[in-house]
Amino acid sequence: MILRTIAAEASGPDDEARKAAAKAKEANRLAEVRLVVLGWRWPGKSLTGNTILGREEFHLERAAEFCVTRQTEVQGRQVTVVDTPGWFSSQDTPPSYKQELVRGASLCPPGPHAFLLVIPVGMFTEVDRARIQEHVSLFGEDVWRHTIVVFTWGEVLKTISIERYIRREGKELQWVLEKCKRRYFIINNCIFGEHPQVGHLIEKVEKIVADEGGHYNPEEAKEKKPLDENQNPSREAEELGARPKQNSGLGLSKAREVEAHSNVDGFTLD
C-alpha cells in the first residue's frame, strides 16, 4: 500500500502533462505529410529538402525553372516534398517562375499540409520582407495559416539563441513570423539520415494541420489576379536578399560571387 502511494505521488502533475502531450501528439499523427519548400535561390532551400529526405534528391546545381517532387518515409509516415523554383534576390522574378512556383502546391494533391519558408540566419532587411511578401502572396492570404519558417545556417549564431536573433533583427522579420502565427523551426542541414530533428519538424507540421483544421487548398490560388511582372516592389539593384552576416561563413562579397556564379548557363546554386 505504501509503495502504491509513493508511485502515485511520483507521477504528479508533470507526469500527467507529459502523458497528455504524448496523447495529443499521437492524435495529430498523419499517415501522409505533404510539404512545399519556398525560398531564395540560395542558400539552403533545396538543401533543406534534402535534409528532410535524408539523401540528395534535389540537386543544388540544377536548373531551377521547374518544381521537383520527391518522397520518403519518416517514422512510419509517407512524406512528399516539393522543391520549388527559388526567387531571385537582386532582380525581378520572371512571371514564368512565379507561375511554376504556384503550380508547386498542386503537385502534392489534394494540397500541401504545410509550406516551409526557408530563411537563412543573417541580416534580414525590409527588402527581404518585401520579397517574401511578393512571392508567398502568390498563393493567397490563406497560405500563411499553413506556413512555418525554417531557419537555416543556425550554426552562425553560436551562443545566441534563435529567440534573441529574432528580436535583434527587428520589425521586418517579426512581420513575417506574425503572419505565420510565430511558427518557426531551426534546422541543421549538415546532418543527414536518421536524426530526431526531421521527426520534430514533421510533428510541428502535424500540429499546424490540427490547429488549422486541415491542409491548404490550391484551388484558392487560381482565384488570384493574373501575374504582373511590373508589380514587384522597388529595390536597389545590388541589394541581396536574406544574406548571411559578413562575420559568418559566407560574407557579402562571397555571397555576390555565389549569386553571380548561379546565373551561368541558367544553373543555380541553392
C-alpha positions in Angstrom: 0.0 0.0 0.0 2.8 2.4 0.9 4.6 1.6 -2.4 1.4 2.3 -4.4 1.0 5.7 -2.6 4.6 6.6 -3.3 4.2 5.7 -7.0 1.0 7.8 -7.2 2.8 10.8 -5.7 5.8 10.3 -8.0 3.6 10.6 -11.1 2.4 14.1 -10.1 1.2 17.0 -12.4 4.3 16.9 -14.6 3.9 13.3 -15.4 0.2 13.8 -16.3 1.2 16.7 -18.5 3.7 14.6 -20.4 1.1 11.9 -20.9 -1.4 14.4 -22.2 1.1 15.8 -24.6 2.0 12.4 -25.8 -1.7 11.6 -26.3 -2.3 14.8 -28.3 0.8 14.1 -30.4 -0.5 10.6 -31.3 -3.9 12.1 -32.1 -2.4 14.6 -34.5 -0.3 11.9 -36.3 -0.8 11.8 -40.1 -0.2 8.8 -42.3 0.9 11.1 -45.1 2.6 14.5 -44.9 2.8 16.8 -47.9 5.3 19.7 -47.9 6.2 22.6 -50.3 9.5 24.3 -49.8 9.8 28.0 -50.6 12.7 30.5 -50.5 15.5 32.2 -52.3 17.7 30.6 -54.9 20.3 30.3 -52.2 21.2 29.3 -49.6 19.6 26.2 -48.2 16.2 25.8 -49.8 16.9 22.7 -51.8 19.4 21.6 -49.1 16.6 21.7 -46.6 14.5 19.4 -48.8 17.4 17.0 -49.0 17.8 17.1 -45.2 14.1 16.1 -44.8 14.5 13.3 -47.4 17.8 12.1 -45.8 19.6 12.0 -49.2 20.4 14.3 -52.1 17.4 14.3 -54.4 17.3 18.0 -55.1 20.5 18.8 -57.0 21.9 22.0 -55.8 23.4 22.9 -59.2 20.4 22.0 -61.3 18.4 24.5 -63.4 15.7 25.8 -61.1 12.9 26.7 -63.5 10.7 23.8 -62.5 9.3 22.2 -59.4 10.6 18.8 -58.4 8.7 16.3 -56.2 10.3 13.5 -54.1 9.1 11.2 -51.4 10.5 9.5 -48.3 9.4 7.8 -45.1 9.8 9.5 -41.7 8.9 7.5 -38.6 6.3 5.5 -40.5 4.8 8.4 -42.4 4.9 8.9 -46.1 6.4 12.3 -46.7 6.2 14.2 -50.0 8.5 17.2 -50.6 8.0 19.6 -53.4 11.0 21.8 -54.2 10.0 25.0 -56.0 12.0 27.5 -58.1 13.8 29.9 -55.8 13.1 33.5 -56.3 15.8 36.0 -57.3 17.4 38.3 -54.7 18.8 41.1 -56.9 16.4 41.1 -59.9 12.8 40.6 -60.7 11.5 37.0 -60.7 10.2 36.2 -64.2 6.4 35.6 -64.5 7.1 32.0 -65.7 8.9 31.3 -62.5 6.1 32.7 -60.5 3.6 30.5 -62.3 5.7 27.4 -61.7 6.0 28.4 -58.1 2.3 28.4 -57.7 2.0 25.1 -59.6 4.0 23.5 -56.8 1.0 23.5 -54.5 -0.9 21.3 -56.9 1.9 18.7 -57.2 1.0 17.0 -53.9 -2.8 16.5 -54.1 -5.1 17.3 -52.6 -2.9 20.0 -51.3 0.1 20.6 -49.0 -0.1 20.3 -45.3 2.5 23.0 -44.9 4.7 25.4 -46.7 8.3 25.6 -45.4 9.5 29.1 -45.9 13.3 28.8 -45.7 15.2 31.8 -44.3 18.9 31.7 -43.7 20.0 33.2 -40.4 21.7 36.5 -41.1 20.9 40.2 -41.8 17.2 40.5 -42.6 16.1 43.7 -44.3 13.0 45.5 -45.5 13.9 44.2 -49.0 13.9 40.6 -47.7 10.5 41.1 -46.2 9.1 42.6 -49.4 10.5 39.7 -51.4 8.8 37.2 -49.2 5.5 39.0 -49.2 5.7 39.3 -53.0 6.2 35.6 -53.6 4.3 34.0 -50.7 1.2 36.1 -51.5 1.0 34.4 -54.9 -0.7 31.5 -53.0 -3.3 33.8 -51.5 -3.7 35.1 -47.9 -4.7 31.7 -46.6 -1.2 30.3 -47.2 0.1 32.0 -44.1 -2.1 29.7 -41.9 -0.2 26.8 -43.3 3.3 28.3 -43.3 6.2 27.6 -41.0 9.5 29.5 -41.2 12.5 27.2 -41.3 15.7 28.9 -40.3 18.9 27.5 -41.8 22.6 28.4 -41.1 21.8 28.4 -37.4 25.4 27.5 -36.6 26.5 31.1 -37.2 24.5 32.1 -34.1 26.9 30.2 -31.9 25.9 31.2 -28.3 23.0 33.4 -29.4 19.6 31.8 -29.1 17.2 31.8 -32.0 14.7 33.9 -29.9 17.4 36.6 -29.3 18.2 36.6 -33.0 14.6 37.1 -33.9 14.3 40.0 -31.5 17.5 41.5 -32.8 16.5 41.5 -36.4 13.6 43.8 -35.7 10.2 44.5 -37.2 10.8 43.1 -40.7 11.4 39.6 -39.5 8.8 40.0 -36.8 6.3 40.8 -39.6 7.0 37.5 -41.3 6.7 35.5 -38.1 3.5 37.2 -37.1 1.9 36.4 -40.5 2.5 32.7 -39.8 1.5 32.8 -36.2 5.1 32.7 -35.0 5.6 29.2 -36.2 9.2 28.5 -36.8 11.9 25.8 -36.7 15.6 25.8 -36.9 17.2 23.0 -38.9 20.8 21.8 -39.2 21.4 21.0 -42.8 24.8 19.4 -42.0 23.0 16.3 -40.6 21.6 13.8 -43.0 19.8 10.5 -42.4 18.2 9.3 -39.2 18.0 12.3 -36.8 15.3 13.5 -34.4 15.2 17.0 -36.0 13.3 15.8 -39.0 10.7 13.9 -36.9 10.3 17.0 -34.7 9.7 19.1 -37.8 7.0 16.7 -39.0 5.3 16.8 -35.6 5.2 20.5 -35.8 3.6 20.3 -39.2 1.0 17.9 -37.8 0.2 20.3 -35.1 -0.4 23.0 -37.7 -2.8 20.7 -39.5 -4.6 20.0 -36.2 -4.8 23.7 -35.3 -5.9 24.9 -38.7 -8.3 22.0 -39.4 -6.7 20.6 -42.5 -4.4 21.3 -45.4 -4.0 24.2 -47.8 -6.4 24.2 -50.8 -4.5 25.0 -54.0 -7.8 25.9 -55.8 -7.7 29.2 -54.0 -4.5 30.2 -55.8 -6.5 30.0 -59.1 -8.7 32.9 -57.9 -5.8 35.3 -57.9 -5.4 38.1 -60.3 -3.1 37.4 -63.4 0.6 37.7 -62.6 2.0 41.1 -63.4 5.8 41.4 -63.7 5.6 45.1 -63.0 4.0 44.6 -59.6 7.3 43.7 -57.9 8.4 46.0 -55.1 11.1 48.5 -55.9 14.5 47.8 -54.5 18.2 48.7 -55.2 19.7 46.6 -58.0 22.6 45.5 -55.9 20.5 44.6 -52.8 20.8 41.0 -51.8 18.0 39.1 -50.0 18.5 37.2 -46.8 22.2 37.1 -46.9 24.4 35.8 -44.0 26.2 38.4 -41.9 29.7 39.2 -43.0 31.3 37.6 -40.0 29.6 34.3 -40.7 30.9 31.6 -43.0 29.8 33.5 -46.1 30.4 37.2 -46.3 28.7 39.7 -48.6 31.5 39.6 -51.3 31.3 35.8 -51.3 27.5 36.0 -51.5 27.7 38.1 -54.6 30.3 35.7 -56.1 27.9 32.8 -55.4 24.9 34.5 -56.9 26.9 35.6 -60.0 28.1 32.0 -60.5 24.5 30.8 -60.1 23.4 32.6 -63.2 25.9 31.0 -65.5 24.3 28.8 -68.2 20.9 29.0 -66.5 22.0 27.0 -63.4 21.6 28.0 -59.8 23.2 27.1 -56.5 20.8 26.7 -53.7 
